[in-house]
Amino acid sequence: MMMEKSGVENCLNVLLSNYSDIENLMLEQIFSIRKISFIDRRGWCIDSYDGGEQESDKYDDDLAYYIYVVEGNKLTGCVRLRPSLCSTLLSQTFSCLRAISSIEAVNKAWEASRFCLLRPSAPEGKPLRVRGGLDKRTLSMFIKMIEFSKIKDIDFYEVIVDQAMLKIINFSGWEYALVNEDKIKFGAPVFYVHLHCNSNSLSNLKKKLLGD
């Protein structure tokens, strides 16, 4: 069993768990905010979604880990992590964006997908945003991802992002490589990116979280 917890501030906790260790109620919250974020808010057409108040797919299984933010008793953000050597979105749906060099390097890579947040809140009048408009929850999950990479010997995360998320990554200080992009097939520009898991990126993220 793996479950780690870190407190960013008293009302905000960042947790890490394997799929098999998460209680059903928490899993339901994860799938619920994914539905709110991707289906309701962004209007994504996800083939595996067949209606209802939750969004999940075949990649939500025992190989998946989740980093998620809990404020009080409410889950408000999450991201899914899977080893790139197993079946992933990037080996299936988005395989056309993977460069040959990336395929050869995935033995020390993981995929990060379904990153989402509920609308920002400010419990007890304390804003969750830091300088530059970056959400503390985003930075906290980024930091947790790099900390997790040390446990699993991960060199980089493979991600598919839109322009808005690429700007967030860029401004956060997380070092990355833009490997490929597509501006036609998916209806809007999407980018295949490697997020480097190194000490410099971790330091940049922690400084940004502290508002430096």
N, C-alpha and C positions, 0 to 999 in steps of 0.2 A: 504493500500500500504506500502511495506517495501523496502526501498533502502538505503543502507548505503555505505559511501565512505570513504576510508582512503588513504592518500598519503604516500607511502614509501619513495619516493623521487619525485622531480618535474615531472619526465617523466613517473612515474609508479604509477597507482592507482589501489586499490583493492576494488571491489564493491560487494555488496550482494543484491540480489533481488529474489523475488518470481517469478515463471514462468509467472504468469499472468501480472506482472508489467514490463517485459522486452520487449523493442521494437523489432519488427520483424527483423530488420536489425541486432541487437545484437544477437538475438537467432540464426539467420542464421550463424553468425560468430562462435558462440559456437559449433553448429553442424558441421560446416566446419572444425574447428581445431580438433574436435573429429575424423572426418573421416580421416584427414591427419595423426593423431597420431595412431589410432588403426587399420585402414584398410590399409593405404598406408605404414606407417613406420613399424608397428609391424606385419601386416598380420593376424590380428585376423579374425576368422570366426564367425561373429555375425549373428545369425539367423534372426534378425529383419532388417538387412541391405539388401536392395534390389537394390543397385546401386545408382549412383548420386554422388554429391559433398558434401552431408551432411549425418551425422550418427545420428539418433535419434531413440527412441523406446517408448513403451507404458508408461514408467515411467517418461517421460517428460510431466508433466501435472501440474495442479494447486497445487498439494501437494508438488511439488519439489521446492527447493531453489537452487540458484547457486551463488557460489563465483567465481568471474572472474577478471582477471588482464587486464587492458587497458593501453597501452603505446602510448601516443599521441591519435590517433584515431583508433588504431589497437588493437584488442583483442588477447592476446598471451598465455592465460592460463585459466583453469576453473576446477571446481569440482562440482558435483551434490550431494545434500543432500535431504534425504527423511526420514520421521518418520518410524522406524522399525515396528511399529504396522500396517502399511498399506502394500499393495503389493509392494515388492521390488525384486531386483535381488537375494538377499539372502533368500527370502521366496519362490523363484521359482527356477531359474537356479542353484544357489549354495546352495540350502537347505541341501544337503548332508554334507556340511561342518559345519553346525551349530550344536553345541552340545546341548543336552537337557537343560543344565543349562543356555545356552545363550538364548534359546527360552523363558524361564521363566523370563529373565531379560530385555527383549526388550521394556518394557513399558516406560523406561527412556533412550532409545537408538535411534539413528538415523543411517541410512546407508549413507556412503559416497562412491560414485562411479564415474567412468568416469573422474578420475583425469588426466589431460594432459597439456602439455606445447608445444608451438612451439619451434623450435631451438633457443638457446640463442642469443640475440643480444646485442650490446653495443652502444646505442645512444650517440652521442657526445663524444665518446671515453671512456665512463664510463662503466666498466664491471658490469654485473648483478650478478656475482658470488661472494660469500664470502668465507672465509677461509674453507678449507676442500672440496671445490668443490660443496657445496650446493648452489642452485640457490635462489636468493632473492625472486623470485616469489613463489617458493615452500614454503619457510619459511613464507612469507607474507600470503599465503592462509591458511597454518596451523594455524597461529595466529588468523586469522579471523574466522576459524572454532571453535576455543575454545571460542572466544568472543561471537559468535553466540550461543554456547551451554549454556551460562549463561542466554540468553534471553529466550530460549526454555526449560530450566531445563533438559539438556541432560547430562547424566552420562558418556556415552562413545559413540564413533562412531564404527559401525561395518564396516570392510573393508575386501576385498579380494585383496591380493597383490602378486606380484612375488618377486623373490629373490632380484632384484635390488631395488625395492621400499621398501622392508623391511630394507635393508641396509640404505637407505635414512632416513627412520623413526627413526631407531636406532641412527644414527649419529646426527639427528636433536635435540635429547633430549626429544622428545615426549614420555612420559611413556606409555607403552602398555602391553597387555597380548597376548601371542601367544596361541590361544585356540585350533586350529586344523590345519592340513595340508594334502595335497594330492599330491603325486609325480607321479601318474600314469594316472588318469582319464583325466586330462586336458592337457596331453602331455608335461607339464613342471611343476616343483614344484610351487604350489600356497598355500598361507597361509591365514587362517581366523584369524583376529586380532581385538582386542578391543583397541581403542585409548582412553585413559583415559582423560577426560576433567577436569583437576584440575589446581590449581594455580601454582604448581611446574612445570608442563609441559609448561604452558604459559610463566613462567619466563625463563625456559631453551631455548625456541624458540626465545624469544626476545633477550637474550644474544647472541645466535648464529647469529641472524640477524645483530646485531651490531658488530659481529666479535670478541666477547670476548671469 
